[in-house]
Amino acid sequence: MNSVEDFLANVHKLGFSVIDYSGVKVPCLLIENVQFENIMSKSCGKPNLIDTNLNIYDDGHHIFVNLNVNFLNTDLEFDFLLYANESIDFFRFLSTAGMLGIAPPEPQSTNIFFVQLPKKDQAERAFELIRSKLN
């Protein structure tokens, strides 16, 4: 990607929601039904090793974060590009919960796949960096 317009054109379209999980606000990425079913069929009932990485792109005004979710024991790997200028709450809740939800976009769906972040401290540092750059 070579310009802000390129980044904006590739931002995750389905967005995210925030759910209350036993009193903890957890950010939940909304993904296509097919992707969600693929995750469930390949990981449900099996031990999962999941790595998450946050890559921050900053031009001094616009901040984009590529969230990479890699299921190490399967062939599943996803990249979600988020526009941090408009999704700061996502990163705030990610840093405090240390958890990420992944769900289909239907509002009535109760199916959520939770990922415990292996490196919560990195989410905390990323949030502080994003917040400092947006101020």
N, C-alpha and C positions, 0 to 999 in steps of 0.2 A: 504494500500500500504506500502510495506516494504523496497523498494529500489528505487534508481533513475530510474532504468530501468522500474519498475512498474509505476512510475509517467509518464515517457516518453511514455510508451505504452498506457496510458489513456488520453493523451493530445487531446484536441478537434481537430479532423481531418480536418474539413472543414475550419478552420481558421477564419479570419476576413478580412474586408476591411475598408477603411476610406472613408467616403463620405463628400461632402461639402453640408451643409444644411444652406442656407442663410448666407454664409460666415463663418460658424462655422464647424470645422472638427469634425465629430462624428464617433466614432468607431462602426462598424456594424458586429455583429456575423453572420456568415453564417451557416444556419441550414438546415437539410433535409426538402424537400418539405412537407412531411407528418406532421412533427412537426410544420412547419409554418402554414399550413392549419388548424391544430388543434388549434393553438393560435388564428388565425383569426376567426374561426367559434365560439369559446367560448368567445371571448372578443370584437369583432367588434360591435360597436354600443351600447355597454354596459358600465356602469361605471366600471373602473378597479382600483383595489388596488394592487400595485405591490411592493414587497420588494426585495431589492438587497443586497447581502452580499458578501464581498471579504474575503476569508480565505487564508492567505499566509503561504506557507510551504517553509522553507529555511534550507539548509544544510551547509551554508557558501559559497557555490559556485553556486548551482542550486537554482533558485527561481521559484516556481510554485504557481499559484493563482487559487483557485476554486471560480468561479463566480456563485453564486446561485441566480436564478431569480424565485421568488415565486409569482404567481398570487393568491392573498389571497382569492378572491371571486370565484375561480374555483378550479378544481383539478389539475391544471397545476403547475409543479415545475420542473425547469431544473438546472442542474449543468454543467458548462463548465470549464474544467481544461485547463489553459493556461500556457505555458512555458514563464515566464516573461523575461528570458534571451534573448529570440528571439522576444518578442512582447512588448517591452517597449513603443513603440508608441501607442499601444492600450490603455495602462494605462495613458499615458500622455494626449491623447485626451479625454479619459473618465473623467479625473480630470478637464480638462478645459471646456469641453462642459456640463458636468453634465447630459449627455444624452447617451443612448445606443440604437443603432439600431439593429434590428433582421430581417434577410431577408433570402430568399431562395438563393441557390448558383448560379443561372443563371445570367450571366452578363447583360442580356437584361432586367431583372426584375426591375420594378419600385416599386414593393410592398415592403415596409419597415415598420415594426412595431417599433415605437419609445417608449422608456421608459424613463421618466424623473426620474433621480435618487432621491430618497427621502432623501438621506444623501450624498450630493455632497462633504461635508467636509471629509467624510470617504474615498472617492475616492481620494481626494487630499492628505490625510495623507498616504494612501496606495501607491500612486505614489512616494511620497517623500521617504518612507521606501524602496521601491523596488529600486529606483534610488540610494539611499545611499549604499545599499548592493551590487549593481552591480559595484560601483566605486572602 
